[in-house]
Amino acid sequence: MLTDGFGREVSGVRISLTDRCNFDCVYCHNEGLGDTRGPMEPQDDEMSADDVVRFLEVASEFDVQKVKFTGGEPMLRQDLEDIIRRTPDEMEVSLTTNGTFLPGRAPDLVDAGLERVNISQDSMDSEDFAEVTKSGAFDRVLEGVDAALEAGLHPVKLNMVVFEKTAGYVPEMVEHVAENDGLQLQLIEYMPELAGHPEWAIEIERVHEWLAEQAEEIEIREMHGRKRYWIGGNADADEPDDGAGMVEIVDPVGNESFCRNCHRVRVTHDGYLKGCLNRNDDLRSMGEMTKSEIREQFRETVDNRVPYYGEYMIENEEGEWEVNEKYLQTV
């Protein structure tokens, strides 16, 4: 397993299969794509299934244990099932999706080897959902959640980006997962350096405080120092998840241990490696996607990974993110 200069082993990869999406979420750094044509073969600027599988075969040589397929909307790829089926057996396979294409496809994805799924859902109200996603697909997303559960993909983790436009929906979403077995909730801190609009950011610590007041149990995960809040259920149960809903906050901006414990490398839809979601200045092309090129660029990407918030990037007085000159002087 490859280790970067900060002692972090790279045990997982996240692969974007497309930058296309059938939603237009206002918080997304790909806002404006809104591709509603439906699933199709890979486009000219997207890695082929063979390219993706070849990369995964190289990653498995370095003992990478997990792969998550993302987008855009990865289910716009018609060959998703084929890619999952051809993923090395030793890798755990997960998927992040908006859920609209899960009805009808979830059983085939599970048969192909999909083990876990995250579904983006920012509200329990169709009008609120449409305002955030610019999509009228609310009912289809709910059907997708049901389809995932019925196919055996449980727990299903719901992803909700928390910012000015969605913060008011948090209590209802928390109640929803607490009352429904098989669902968990992941509240994701809004990152304005990706999507702009710094005025939309909220103080995520307020959400932590509110959840702490509601929780029967609070668990701190070793990975990233994340807190898990168990809401509802039996407070006297032997295990915190007995009948309770789990809510977790993904808060990289002010969480110093988050990036310090990152064990992932990312791949863009067009075949570039990057050491961090929030950087685009370290992109490394894998060229013609031969195994030798992939190996070389994978090693270099891992070697050149850096810490991010608070070290590599800092927030200036205008609320914008910029390279930390002090950090550059020490490397």
C-alpha positions, -999 to +999 in steps of 0.1 A: +000+000+000+014+034-010+020+060+017+023+097+012+047+121+028+025+126+058+022+089+066-012+084+052-018+051+034-039+053+003-065+025+008-093+040-013-101+057-046-130+077-058-137+076-095-159+101-113-175+083-142-190+115-157-194+152-150-229+151-165-259+152-141-296+153-146-299+177-116-288+213-113-281+216-076-273+252-066-245+241-043-227+219-068-194+230-084-208+215-117-239+236-114-256+242-148-250+208-164-285+195-161-281+167-186-315+150-188-309+127-217-307+096-195-282+068-193-259+063-223-226+050-234-195+069-223-190+102-240-159+112-259-144+130-228-152+102-204-130+072-196-142+040-212-152+010-190-119-006-201-099+025-189-117+024-155-111-013-150-075-010-160-070+017-134-086-004-108-064-033-116-034-011-111-048+003-078-053-033-066-016-039-072-011-012-045-035-029-021-063-003-026-093-018-008-122+004-016-136+022-046-165+047-047-180+056-081-192+092-083-201+119-109-218+141-118-244+113-118-226+080-123-258+062-132-259+082-164-233+057-175-251+028-192-221+006-186-220+011-148-231-025-140-203-038-163-177-016-146-188-028-112-188-064-123-153-061-136-139-044-105-113-065-087-130-089-062-109-077-033-123-041-035-154-030-016-176-011-042-199+018-033-218+044-052-229+080-047-260+089-067-291+111-067-312+079-068-334+087-098-321+057-118-321+032-090-356+019-096-352-009-121-314-010-118-307-016-081-310-054-083-286-056-112-261-033-095-262-056-064-258-087-086-228-070-102-212-064-068-223-031-054-222-032-016-231+003-004-249+034-017-252+071-008-282+089-021-284+127-023-316+140-007-316+176+006-352+178+018-384+159+027-406+184+009-410+183-029-411+221-034-380+226-012-362+198-030-370+214-064-357+248-052-323+233-042-319+207-070-337+225-099-354+192-105-389+178-102-376+143-095-384+142-058-408+112-060-383+094-082-356+099-056-378+084-028-385+055-051-348+051-056-342+049-018-369+022-016-354+003-045-320+003-029-333-010+004-353-037-013-322-048-032-304-052+000-283-021+000-288-012+036-281+009+055-288+035+028-270+067+036-287+099+026-264+128+017-276+163+026-254+194+020-260+219+048-260+255+039-282+286+042-309+272+019-311+237+035-303+242+072-340+246+081-347+211+066-323+194+089-347+185+118-372+169+095-344+149+078-331+137+111-366+127+122-370+108+089-339+086+094-347+081+131-381+067+122-371+045+093-350+014+097-322+010+071-316+048+066-287+069+079-280+106+073-248+123+063-248+160+067-221+175+045-206+209+053-209+234+025-176+243+009-178+277-008-143+274-023-158+247-046-192+263-054-188+300-046-213+320-026-194+322+007-225+340+021-244+307+020-221+290+045-234+284+080-216+277+113-215+239+113-208+238+150-244+249+156-256+218+139-233+197+161-247+214+192-283+208+181-277+171+173-259+166+206-291+178+224-312+153+204-289+123+206-293+093+228-256+084+221-226+102+206-198+082+190-165+097+177-151+078+148-114+073+147-114+081+109-115+119+104-125+125+140-162+125+128-190+125+153-219+101+149-252+110+166-277+082+174-312+097+174-343+080+189-343+043+197-338+028+232-314+048+253-308+017+275-300-006+246-267-025+246-257-010+213-263+027+203-278+017+170-306-005+184-337+011+169-319+045+165-312+066+134-275+075+128-266+110+118-230+119+109-215+153+100-188+156+073-171+188+083-137+191+067-134+229+068-127+233+105-118+197+114-080+195+115-081+157+117-103+153+087-076+158+060-049+144+083-067+111+081-077+111+044-067+078+027-082+085-007-071+095-042-095+107-068-099+102-105-117+126-128-141+115-155-115+124-182-087+103-167-067+126-144-055+117-109-058+142-081-047+140-045-076+160-030-112+168-040-106+205-033-075+209-055-073+212-092-037+224-094-023+188-089-040+171-118-020+143-134-030+128-167-028+091-171-023+096-208-034+066-229-043+047-198-016+021-202-008+002-169+027+016-169+014+052-172-012+046-145+014+032-121+037+061-126+011+088-122-005+070-092+028+070-074+035+106-082+000+117-071+004+099-037+039+114-033+027+149-039-004+149-016-005+178+008-027+187+038-054+212+030-076+233+053-056+254+077-022+244+062-022+244+024-053+266+020-065+294+044-095+317+044-087+354+038-105+384+053-129+385+023-140+349+030-121+335+000-097+305+000-061+310-010-028+292-009-011+296+025+022+314+018+035+302+052+029+266+042+047+270+009+078+284+027+080+253+049+079+226+022 
